[in-house]
Amino acid sequence: MEDVINRGDLHINVVRQSSLRGGNMKSTLSGRSTPKNSPTLRKLHSSRTPRREGRSIGGGVQWFRSNRLVYWLLLITLWAYLGFYVQSRWAHGDNKEEFLGFGGKTRNGVSETEQNARRDLLANDSSMAVNNRTNKIQIEDGKRIGVVLAKKGNKISSDQNKVSTSRKRSKRTGRRSRSKARGKQKAIVEVGSNDIGVQEPDIPQKNTSYGFLVGPFGSTEDRVLEWSPEKRTGTCDRKGDFARLVWSRKFVLIFHELSMTGAPLSMMELATEFLSCGATVSAVVLSKKGGLMPELARRKIKVLEDRADLSFKTAMKADLVIAGSAVCASWIDQYIAHFPAGGSQIAWWIMENRREYFDRSKIVLNRVKMLVFLSEFQTKQWLSWCDEENIKLRSPPAIVQLSINDELAFVAGIPCSLNTPSSSPEKMLEKRRLLRDSVRKEMGLTDNDVLVMSLSSINPGKGQLLLLESVQLLIEQEPLRKTRTSVRMTGERSTLAAKHHLRALLQESRDADESSTSRSSKSSIGLNEPKKKGSQLSRLFNKRRKRSKVLSKLEEAQEQHLKLLIGSVGSKSNKVLYVKEMLRYMSERSNLSKSVIWTPATTRVAALYSAADVYVINSQGLGETFGRVTIEAMAFGLPVLGTDAGGTKEIVEQNVTGLVHPVGRPGTHILAQNLKYLLKNPSVRQQMGMKGRKKVERMYLKQHLYKKFVEVLYKCMRVK
């Protein structure tokens, strides 16, 4: 054996030496040592090419003989592949049809693919930590799982899309059926992962629960106005300081949720303005609770899927990070822990005004670059809390008040960037009147109905139940009498404005009587005495008839009925128990139920403001932080009845743009009196509405907001 090995080694050495001495590689592979330029070599290989030589069978066999190690490696690889093949088949069951698709034998009637998809669904649900009543995930002995999702009264169940694996499929249709099954399972997982954190708990959403549910009126707006927000283009003022600062910059905006409330809407509009001015915007959504995700997609606002590492890396590369709520404190804390210098690039736009939000965010208040508040009242309140906790801020806070967006200003007839020669503010005012008539007709309202609106999330802090009590007090009062005494005297609580209005109408009737008397006296010259007596009787009859018409007009004005519109049904900030308490309160009072109308949550609110006559902001506790809906209602010429607290005091001027009342139950009686006063005096409603509209044009338009935001950008960014 040793001789054989030695001979082989000797043969290899000879081949190597010949190759080193100028021999051909082909001769080496073939085992020959004939010189390259010898006649014999040219004769034997004259019909061969280098490619054929490489493919020769004899050379391959010789190569395998001389490289046994490669041969054994191939055998080991085949053996390992066979082992993994058998192991995979054993792990996934003995079902040949499902083996290639990793389906496996069904266990308890449920395939392995279905089990894996359901495990993912359960993992997604547990990570979101959702504890809803309608979003139920039930597991019964590993056999059944159901996801019930409530959206506008409709229920979507994963049981409807359950993949049946009990049927036997042929080999030809096996792969096609498996692909369909995987598609259905993927759809189920997507619905669960996207909607479990989005859907609202068991809030009644049918007319049978609320009595009368109307809207939304987006299609009516498009039809009457011949315009929709989807047609809008960039509204950036390219020549302004804001556009110059944000051009080609990168911003990261932190949304605490996606509900249709003030903070998320303001952040969405800020992101839209950044994009229209040439900036790059990425949105981090801490909770997908709400219905703004389709709107973000329509506006082409990029939403990061990750709320941790990816968002941190994106924020590190940004020029400025803007957090839009005190709830963003947890993300800010983790970001600074991940990137200690990151606090110097964060502007925190806090829009809450309660102590629990301060307690949640106080650990990082002094670590961000700047705090931004909405009103002077909120600023003083938070600074006092900081003094109590000995928190020293890095820089003085800024105040950036909210504004109405261009879409609402456009419909309200206020000059804005969306106006064109064919849609001037004057023409939009005419279209708004048509919109008012159309929407009120759909609501079933008449000209004698005064629509009072309260449009916000339904929770105790907004005071909708106390508003219902005020309306009930107004309904329980003695109905207005259709007599002249009720017109001349409105009781001890008759107001000075009503008296002036009555005197003006009576003065008009007297002037008309005097003019008719002068005309009749001229025509009676030369007539006999009997005709004079007849003319006096006719003048007296006409005088009484005209006065009766004036009195009838006053009676019609006082006979106007109050209708209350409450929104927003289905808002993700609504409190279920509070909504049910309101419905129970109304069910015990039939007269009140007939006077209340409900509307769902929507971003298309121009039609609602156009149809209303009075707006009520009844926020309790410390009051509203600012009140975006307040300035929106004022832009549409509505008088505002608000609580004497919070930012509402800075917006609503007593007896000028509206009326205020105390918070709590004592304020219900005063609110009822204010409602009665505006119900009886349409001229006062109009005057207050016009003054409120002028204040919006003076202080709360988009250019005012971004003019103040420029100061924040200058202080927080490194300006080139």
GUVO-722171 format. One line per 5 residues: number of its first residue (from 1); their letters; for each residue x negated, y, z negated of C-alpha. Coordinates in steps of 0.1 Angstrom, whole numbers, plus 2048, in hexadecimal, padded with zeros to 3 digits. Each point is the difference from the previous one (the first is absolute). Example, Ala and Ser with C-alpha at 12.3 -4.5 7.8 and 13.67 -1.06 7.14 Angstrom:
1> AS> 785:7D3:7B2 ~ 7F2:822:807
This chain:
1> MEDVI> 800:800:800 ~ 7E3:817:7F8 ~ 7F1:7F9:822 ~ 820:80A:811 ~ 801:820:7ED
6> NRGDL> 7DC:808:807 ~ 805:7F9:825 ~ 81D:818:800 ~ 7EC:81B:7EF ~ 7E3:7FA:818
11> HINVV> 818:803:81E ~ 80E:821:7F2 ~ 7DD:80E:7FB ~ 7F7:7F7:824 ~ 81F:811:80D
16> RQSSL> 7F9:820:7EB ~ 7DC:801:80C ~ 80A:7FD:825 ~ 819:81B:7FC ~ 7E7:817:7F0
21> RGGNM> 7E8:7F9:81C ~ 818:80E:81A ~ 818:7E2:804 ~ 824:805:80A ~ 81C:800:7E6
26> KSTLS> 814:7E9:817 ~ 7E4:7E7:7FF ~ 7FF:802:7DB ~ 825:7F8:7FD ~ 7FD:7E3:819
31> GRSTP> 7E2:7F1:7EE ~ 7E8:807:81D ~ 7DF:813:800 ~ 7FC:806:825 ~ 7F0:822:807
36> KNSPT> 817:81A:80E ~ 7ED:806:821 ~ 7FA:7DC:808 ~ 80E:7F2:821 ~ 811:7E4:7EE
41> LRKLH> 814:818:7EB ~ 80C:814:81D ~ 80A:7E1:813 ~ 814:7F0:7E4 ~ 813:81F:7F5
46> SSRTP> 805:811:821 ~ 826:7F8:7FF ~ 805:80B:7DC ~ 809:822:7F2 ~ 7F9:80D:7DD
51> RREGR> 825:7FE:7F7 ~ 803:7DC:80C ~ 7E0:7F7:7EE ~ 80F:80D:7E0 ~ 820:7EB:805
56> SIGGG> 7EE:7E0:807 ~ 80C:7E2:7EC ~ 7DE:7F2:7FA ~ 7F3:821:7F1 ~ 81E:802:7E8
61> VQWFR> 7FB:7DD:7F4 ~ 7DB:805:7FB ~ 808:821:7ED ~ 818:7EE:7E8 ~ 7E6:7E5:7FB
66> SNRLV> 7E6:819:7F6 ~ 818:815:7EB ~ 811:7E7:7E9 ~ 806:81A:7E5 ~ 819:813:817
71> YWLLL> 812:7DF:806 ~ 805:7FA:7DB ~ 80C:824:7FB ~ 81B:7FB:81A ~ 80B:7E0:7F0
76> ITLWA> 802:811:7DE ~ 814:81D:80F ~ 819:7E9:80F ~ 804:7ED:7E0 ~ 806:820:7EC
81> YLGFY> 81A:80C:81A ~ 812:7DE:7FD ~ 7FF:803:7DA ~ 810:822:800 ~ 81A:7F5:81A
86> VQSRW> 80B:7E3:7EA ~ 800:815:7E1 ~ 815:81B:811 ~ 819:7E6:80C ~ 802:7F1:7DD
91> AHGDN> 805:822:7F0 ~ 81C:80B:818 ~ 813:7DF:801 ~ 805:7E6:81A ~ 816:814:817
96> KEEFL> 7F0:7FE:823 ~ 818:81B:80E ~ 7F6:819:7E6 ~ 7DC:7F7:7FC ~ 7F1:818:81A
101> GFGGK> 817:81C:7F3 ~ 7F6:7FA:7DC ~ 825:7FA:7F8 ~ 7FD:7DF:7EE ~ 81A:7E9:7F2
106> TRNGV> 81D:812:7F0 ~ 803:7FF:7DA ~ 823:802:7F2 ~ 80C:80B:822 ~ 7E8:81E:802
111> SETEQ> 7E2:801:817 ~ 7DD:809:7F4 ~ 800:81F:816 ~ 821:80B:7F0 ~ 7F1:7FA:7DD
116> NARRD> 7E1:814:808 ~ 815:81D:80D ~ 816:800:7E1 ~ 7E1:800:7EA ~ 7F4:81F:812
121> LLAND> 823:810:7FB ~ 7FF:7F8:7DB ~ 7DD:80E:7FD ~ 80A:820:812 ~ 81E:804:7EA
126> SSMAV> 7ED:7FA:7E0 ~ 7E5:819:80A ~ 81A:81B:806 ~ 810:7F9:7DE ~ 823:807:80C
131> NNRTN> 81D:7FA:7E8 ~ 81F:807:814 ~ 823:7F1:7FE ~ 806:7FB:825 ~ 7DC:7F7:80A
136> KIQIE> 802:7DD:7F1 ~ 7E7:7E4:806 ~ 80E:7DF:7F4 ~ 7ED:7DF:7FE ~ 813:7E1:7F9
141> DGKRI> 7EA:7E1:7FC ~ 7EB:80B:81D ~ 81D:7FA:819 ~ 810:822:805 ~ 7F5:825:800
146> GVVLA> 817:81D:808 ~ 7F6:825:805 ~ 81F:817:7FE ~ 7FA:823:80D ~ 81A:81B:7FE
151> KKGNK> 7FE:81B:81B ~ 81F:816:806 ~ 816:7E5:7F2 ~ 7F3:7E5:816 ~ 7EE:7E1:7F3
156> ISSDQ> 7E4:7EF:811 ~ 7F7:7DD:7F3 ~ 7E3:7EB:809 ~ 816:7E2:7FD ~ 80F:80A:822
161> NKVST> 7DE:7FE:810 ~ 7F6:7E0:7EE ~ 7EE:7E8:816 ~ 810:7DE:802 ~ 7E6:7E4:7FF
166> SRKRS> 819:7E3:7FD ~ 805:7FD:825 ~ 7E9:7E9:813 ~ 7EF:810:81D ~ 7F1:7F0:81E
171> KRTGR> 7DB:802:808 ~ 806:817:81E ~ 813:81A:7EC ~ 7EC:7FC:7E0 ~ 7E7:81D:806
176> RSRSK> 81B:817:80D ~ 816:7F9:7E1 ~ 7E3:805:7E9 ~ 7F8:822:80F ~ 824:80B:7FC
181> ARGKQ> 800:7F4:7DC ~ 7E0:813:7F9 ~ 80F:81F:810 ~ 81E:7FE:7EA ~ 7EC:7FA:7E1
186> KAIVE> 7EA:81E:808 ~ 81F:816:804 ~ 80D:7F4:7DE ~ 7DF:809:7EF ~ 7FF:822:811
191> VGSND> 823:808:7F4 ~ 7F8:7F5:7DD ~ 7DF:813:7FE ~ 80D:820:80F ~ 823:802:7F1
196> IGVQE> 7FC:7F1:7DE ~ 7EE:81F:7F4 ~ 817:817:814 ~ 824:7F5:7F9 ~ 814:811:7E5
201> PDIPQ> 811:7EC:7E4 ~ 825:7F9:800 ~ 80E:822:808 ~ 823:800:80E ~ 7FE:80C:824
206> KNTSY> 824:7FC:80E ~ 81D:817:802 ~ 814:7E9:7EA ~ 7E7:807:7E4 ~ 7FC:826:804
211> GFLVG> 823:808:80D ~ 7F4:815:81E ~ 7DD:7FC:80F ~ 7F7:816:81E ~ 7E2:805:816
216> PFGST> 7E5:801:80A ~ 806:819:81C ~ 7E0:7FE:814 ~ 813:7F7:820 ~ 818:81D:7FB
221> EDRVL> 7E2:817:7FC ~ 7F1:7F4:821 ~ 820:803:812 ~ 80A:823:7F4 ~ 7DD:810:7FE
226> EWSPE> 7F4:7EE:820 ~ 7DF:7FB:7EE ~ 7F1:7E8:7E8 ~ 7E0:7FF:7EA ~ 7F3:7E4:816
231> KRTGT> 7FB:819:81C ~ 7EA:817:7EC ~ 7DC:806:809 ~ 7E3:80D:7EC ~ 809:81F:7EC
236> CDRKG> 7DE:80B:7F5 ~ 7F6:824:803 ~ 7DF:7FC:811 ~ 7F5:824:7F9 ~ 806:7FD:7DB
241> DFARL> 7E7:7FA:7E4 ~ 810:7DF:7F7 ~ 7FA:7F2:823 ~ 7DC:80C:800 ~ 7F8:7EF:7DF
246> VWSRK> 80F:7DE:807 ~ 7F5:7FD:824 ~ 7EC:7DF:805 ~ 800:7FA:7DA ~ 80A:7DF:7EF
251> FVLIF> 81B:7FF:7E5 ~ 80D:7E4:7EB ~ 823:805:7F1 ~ 80C:7EB:7E2 ~ 826:7F9:800
256> HELSM> 80D:7F2:7DF ~ 81F:7F2:812 ~ 814:805:820 ~ 822:80B:7F3 ~ 813:81C:810
261> TGAPL> 7F8:819:7E4 ~ 7ED:820:7FD ~ 7DC:7F3:7FA ~ 7FE:7E5:81C ~ 812:817:819
266> SMMEL> 7E8:81C:7F8 ~ 7E2:7EA:804 ~ 80E:7F2:821 ~ 804:823:80E ~ 7DD:80A:7F4
271> ATEFL> 7F2:7E2:813 ~ 814:809:81F ~ 7F2:823:7FF ~ 7DC:7F3:7FC ~ 804:7EA:81E
276> SCGAT> 80F:81C:815 ~ 7E3:816:7F7 ~ 7E6:7E7:80C ~ 7F7:7EE:7E0 ~ 7FD:7DB:7F9
281> VSAVV> 818:7F3:7E5 ~ 802:7DF:7EE ~ 81C:7F9:7E7 ~ 7FD:7EA:7E1 ~ 822:7F4:7F4
286> LSKKG> 7FF:7F3:7DC ~ 824:7F3:802 ~ 814:7FA:820 ~ 820:807:7EC ~ 815:815:817
291> GLMPE> 80A:804:824 ~ 7E5:818:80E ~ 7EA:7E5:810 ~ 812:802:822 ~ 7FD:826:7FF
296> LARRK> 7DB:7FE:7F9 ~ 7FC:7E9:81D ~ 814:817:817 ~ 7E9:81D:7F6 ~ 7E2:7EB:807
301> IKVLE> 7F3:802:7DC ~ 7E8:7E4:7FA ~ 808:7EC:7E0 ~ 7E4:7EC:7F1 ~ 80A:7DD:7F7
306> DRADL> 7E8:7FD:7E3 ~ 804:815:7E1 ~ 7DE:7F8:7F1 ~ 7DF:7F9:811 ~ 80A:80C:823
311> SFKTA> 811:81F:7F3 ~ 7E1:808:7EB ~ 7E9:7FC:81D ~ 816:816:816 ~ 802:81A:7E5
316> MKADL> 7DB:801:7FC ~ 7FC:80A:824 ~ 81C:81B:7FF ~ 7FB:825:7FC ~ 81D:802:7E7
321> VIAGS> 817:7E9:7ED ~ 822:80E:7F7 ~ 815:7EC:7E6 ~ 825:809:801 ~ 80D:7F6:7DE
326> AVCAS> 7F6:7FB:7DC ~ 806:7DB:806 ~ 7E0:7FF:814 ~ 7EC:801:7E0 ~ 7F8:7DB:801
331> WIDQY> 7F2:802:823 ~ 7EB:81E:7F8 ~ 7F2:7EF:7E1 ~ 7F6:7E1:814 ~ 7F2:815:81C
336> IAHFP> 7EA:815:7E9 ~ 7F4:7E0:7EF ~ 7F7:7F2:822 ~ 7F1:820:80C ~ 7F6:817:7E3
341> AGGSQ> 7FB:81F:816 ~ 822:7FC:810 ~ 812:816:7E7 ~ 7F0:81F:810 ~ 814:7FA:821
346> IAWWI> 822:7FB:7F1 ~ 81C:81A:7FF ~ 81C:7F3:7EA ~ 822:80E:80A ~ 815:7F8:7E2
351> MENRR> 826:803:805 ~ 80E:7F3:7DF ~ 809:812:7E1 ~ 805:7E7:7E4 ~ 7E9:7F7:7E3
356> EYFDR> 7FE:7DB:809 ~ 7F0:80A:821 ~ 7E7:815:7EE ~ 7F7:7E3:7E8 ~ 7FB:7E9:81E
361> SKIVL> 7E9:818:812 ~ 7ED:811:7E4 ~ 7E2:7E8:801 ~ 7F5:80E:822 ~ 80D:824:800
366> NRVKM> 7DE:80E:7F9 ~ 7EE:7EB:819 ~ 810:80C:820 ~ 7F6:81F:814 ~ 821:813:7FC
371> LVFLS> 823:7FC:7F3 ~ 81C:80F:816 ~ 823:807:7F1 ~ 821:80B:80F ~ 80C:81C:7E9
376> EFQTK> 7F4:817:7E5 ~ 816:7EF:7E7 ~ 7F0:7DE:807 ~ 7DD:80F:7FF ~ 805:80F:7DE
381> QWLSW> 80F:7E0:7F3 ~ 7E3:7E9:80C ~ 7E6:819:7F3 ~ 810:800:7DE ~ 7FF:7DA:7FF
386> CDEEN> 7DB:801:80A ~ 7F9:818:7E3 ~ 812:7E8:7E8 ~ 7E9:7E3:80D ~ 7E1:816:802
391> IKLRS> 7FD:7F9:825 ~ 7EA:819:813 ~ 806:801:826 ~ 7E4:804:818 ~ 810:81E:811
396> PPAIV> 820:815:7FC ~ 81F:7F0:80F ~ 810:80D:81F ~ 825:805:807 ~ 80D:7F5:822
401> QLSIN> 826:803:802 ~ 813:7E9:818 ~ 811:80D:81F ~ 81B:7F6:819 ~ 7F3:7EE:81E
406> DELAF> 803:80C:824 ~ 81D:7E8:808 ~ 817:80E:7E6 ~ 7F6:824:807 ~ 807:7F9:825
411> VAGIP> 823:7F3:7F9 ~ 807:81C:7E6 ~ 7F9:81A:81A ~ 7E0:80D:7F0 ~ 7E4:809:818
416> CSLNT> 7E5:7E5:801 ~ 7E7:7EF:817 ~ 81B:7EA:810 ~ 814:81C:80F ~ 801:803:826
421> PSSSP> 812:819:817 ~ 81C:7E6:803 ~ 802:7FA:7DB ~ 7FC:822:7F0 ~ 80A:806:7DB
426> EKMLE> 820:811:80C ~ 80A:7E2:815 ~ 7F7:7E8:7E4 ~ 817:813:7E9 ~ 81D:7FB:818
431> KRRLL> 7F7:7DB:803 ~ 7FF:7FD:7DA ~ 824:80C:7FE ~ 80A:7E5:819 ~ 7EC:7E7:7EC
436> RDSVR> 812:80B:7E0 ~ 822:7FB:810 ~ 7F7:7DE:80E ~ 7F2:7F2:7DF ~ 81D:80D:7EB
441> KEMGL> 818:7F0:818 ~ 7EF:7DF:7FC ~ 801:804:7DB ~ 825:807:801 ~ 7FE:823:7F2
446> TDNDV> 817:81D:808 ~ 7FA:826:800 ~ 80E:802:7DD ~ 7E6:7E8:7F2 ~ 7E1:80E:7EF
451> LVMSL> 7E4:7E6:803 ~ 7E8:800:7E2 ~ 7E1:7EB:806 ~ 7E5:7F1:7EA ~ 7E6:7EE:814
456> SSINP> 7E5:7EE:7ED ~ 7F7:7DE:7F1 ~ 81B:7F4:7E8 ~ 7F2:7FD:7DD ~ 806:810:7DE
461> GKGQL> 7E6:81B:805 ~ 814:80E:81D ~ 820:803:7EC ~ 819:7F3:819 ~ 816:7F2:7E4
466> LLLES> 802:821:7EE ~ 809:810:822 ~ 81D:7E7:802 ~ 80B:80B:7DE ~ 800:824:80B
471> VQLLI> 815:7F8:81E ~ 818:7ED:7EB ~ 804:81E:7E9 ~ 808:815:81E ~ 81A:7E7:80D
476> EQEPL> 811:7FD:7DE ~ 806:825:7FD ~ 823:80D:808 ~ 805:802:826 ~ 802:822:810
481> RKTRT> 823:80E:803 ~ 80F:80B:821 ~ 80F:820:7F2 ~ 7F8:825:803 ~ 7F7:802:7DB
486> SVRMT> 7E5:7E6:804 ~ 7F2:815:81D ~ 802:821:7ED ~ 7F3:7F2:7DF ~ 7E7:7E4:7FE
491> GERST> 800:800:7DA ~ 7E6:80B:7E8 ~ 7E4:7F0:813 ~ 808:813:820 ~ 7DF:80E:80E
496> LAAKH> 7F8:822:80D ~ 7F8:7F3:822 ~ 823:7F1:804 ~ 810:821:7F5 ~ 7EC:813:81A
501> HLRAL> 80A:7E7:81B ~ 825:803:7F7 ~ 7FE:826:800 ~ 7F0:800:822 ~ 81B:7EA:80F
506> LQESR> 81C:816:7F0 ~ 7EF:81F:80D ~ 800:7F2:823 ~ 826:7F9:7FD ~ 806:824:7F4
511> DADES> 7EC:80F:81D ~ 814:7EB:818 ~ 820:80C:7F0 ~ 7F6:824:802 ~ 7F7:7FD:825
516> STSRS> 821:7EF:808 ~ 812:81C:7EC ~ 7EF:81C:813 ~ 808:7EF:821 ~ 824:7FB:7F6
521> SKSSI> 804:825:7F4 ~ 7F4:80D:822 ~ 818:7EA:813 ~ 81D:80A:7EA ~ 800:825:80A
526> GLNEP> 821:80A:80F ~ 813:7E2:7F4 ~ 81F:801:7EB ~ 802:7F7:7DB ~ 80D:7DD:803
531> KKKGS> 7E2:7F6:815 ~ 7E9:80F:7E6 ~ 80F:7EA:7E6 ~ 7FC:7E1:816 ~ 7DC:809:807
536> QLSRL> 7F9:803:7DA ~ 80F:7DE:7FA ~ 7EB:7F0:81C ~ 7E0:811:7F2 ~ 807:7F3:7DE
541> FNKRR> 806:7DD:80E ~ 7DF:801:814 ~ 7EE:80C:7E2 ~ 80C:7E4:7EA ~ 7F8:7E6:81C
546> KRSKV> 7DC:80C:804 ~ 7FB:800:7DA ~ 80D:7DC:7FF ~ 7E7:7F6:81B ~ 7E4:80F:7EC
551> LSKLE> 80C:7EE:7E1 ~ 803:7DF:813 ~ 7DC:803:80C ~ 7F5:805:7DC ~ 814:7E2:7F5
556> EAQEQ> 7F1:7EA:81C ~ 7DD:80B:7F4 ~ 808:7F6:7DD ~ 80F:7DF:80B ~ 7DF:7F4:80D
561> HLKLL> 7F7:7DD:7F3 ~ 7DE:7F5:7F4 ~ 7EF:7E2:80F ~ 7DF:7F2:7F1 ~ 7E6:7F0:816
566> IGSVG> 7E6:7EB:7ED ~ 7E1:7F1:810 ~ 7EB:7ED:805 ~ 80F:7DD:7FF ~ 7E5:7E5:804
571> SKSNK> 7E3:816:7F6 ~ 7E4:7EC:7F1 ~ 7FE:818:7E3 ~ 824:7F9:7F5 ~ 807:7F0:7DF
576> VLYVK> 819:7E3:803 ~ 80F:802:7DE ~ 805:826:804 ~ 811:7FB:821 ~ 818:7E6:7F2
581> EMLRY> 807:817:7E2 ~ 80A:81C:818 ~ 817:7E8:814 ~ 810:7F4:7E0 ~ 806:824:7F5
586> MSERS> 811:807:821 ~ 815:7E1:800 ~ 811:80B:7E0 ~ 809:822:80F ~ 813:7FC:821
591> NLSKS> 802:825:807 ~ 7DB:803:7FE ~ 7FA:7E3:817 ~ 814:810:81B ~ 7EA:81F:7FF
596> VIWTP> 7DE:7EF:802 ~ 7EE:7F6:820 ~ 7DF:7EC:802 ~ 7E5:800:81A ~ 7E2:7E8:805
601> ATTRV> 7DC:80A:7FE ~ 7F2:80E:820 ~ 7E6:819:80E ~ 81A:810:817 ~ 810:818:7E7
606> AALYS> 806:81E:816 ~ 824:7F5:808 ~ 807:7FD:7DA ~ 7F4:823:7F8 ~ 813:80E:81E
611> AADVY> 821:7F0:7F3 ~ 7FC:80B:7DC ~ 80C:820:7EF ~ 7EE:7FF:7DE ~ 7E1:7ED:7F4
616> VINSQ> 7FB:7F3:7DC ~ 7DE:7F8:7F1 ~ 809:7F2:7DE ~ 7DD:7F3:7F4 ~ 7FE:7FA:7DB
621> GLGET> 7E4:7FF:7E6 ~ 7E4:817:80A ~ 812:807:821 ~ 7F5:7FC:823 ~ 7DB:803:807
626> FGRVT> 807:816:81E ~ 81F:7F4:813 ~ 7FA:7FA:825 ~ 825:7FB:806 ~ 807:822:7F0
631> IEAMA> 7ED:814:81A ~ 80E:7E9:81C ~ 824:808:7F5 ~ 7F7:826:7FE ~ 7F2:7FE:823
636> FGLPV> 823:7F6:80C ~ 811:81D:7EE ~ 80D:7EC:7E2 ~ 803:80F:7DD ~ 7EF:7EB:7E6
641> LGTDA> 80D:7F6:7DE ~ 7E2:7F4:7EC ~ 7F5:7F9:7DC ~ 7EE:81B:7EE ~ 7DF:7EC:7FD
646> GGTKE> 7E1:7F7:813 ~ 7F8:80D:822 ~ 824:807:808 ~ 7FE:820:7EB ~ 7E5:80C:818
651> IVEQN> 815:7FA:81F ~ 824:807:7F6 ~ 806:824:7F6 ~ 81F:804:7E9 ~ 81D:811:812
656> VTGLV> 7EA:806:81F ~ 7F9:7DF:811 ~ 814:7EA:7E8 ~ 80B:7FA:7DC ~ 7EE:7ED:7E5
661> HPVGR> 80D:7EC:7E2 ~ 7F0:7EF:7E2 ~ 7F3:7DC:800 ~ 812:7E4:7EE ~ 825:7FC:7F8
666> PGTHI> 806:824:7F6 ~ 7F8:80A:823 ~ 81D:7EC:80F ~ 81A:819:7F5 ~ 7EC:81E:80F
671> LAQNL> 7F9:7EC:820 ~ 826:7FA:803 ~ 806:825:7FC ~ 7E6:808:81A ~ 80F:7E7:818
676> KYLLK> 822:810:7FB ~ 7F3:823:806 ~ 7F0:7F6:821 ~ 81E:7EC:809 ~ 816:81F:7FD
681> NPSVR> 7E8:819:810 ~ 7F5:7F7:823 ~ 7F1:822:805 ~ 7E9:7FC:7E2 ~ 7F5:7DF:80E
686> QQMGM> 7F7:810:820 ~ 7ED:81D:7F0 ~ 7EB:7E9:7EA ~ 7F9:7E9:81D ~ 7F3:81C:816
691> KGRKK> 7E9:80D:7E4 ~ 7F3:7DD:7FA ~ 7F9:7FC:825 ~ 7EC:820:801 ~ 7EB:7F5:7E2
696> VERMY> 7F7:7E0:812 ~ 7F5:813:81F ~ 7EB:816:7E9 ~ 7F0:7E5:7EA ~ 807:7DC:809
701> LKQHL> 7F8:7FA:825 ~ 7E4:7E9:80D ~ 7E7:81C:806 ~ 803:80A:7DB ~ 7F8:7DC:7F5
706> YKKFV> 7E1:7FC:816 ~ 7F3:823:7F9 ~ 7FD:7F6:7DB ~ 7F2:7DE:80A ~ 7E3:811:812
711> EVLYK> 7F4:80C:7DE ~ 800:7DC:7F3 ~ 7ED:7F4:81E ~ 7E5:81B:7FD ~ 7FA:7F7:7DB
716> CMRVK> 800:7DA:804 ~ 7EE:7FB:821 ~ 7DE:809:80C ~ 808:819:81A ~ 7E7:801:81D
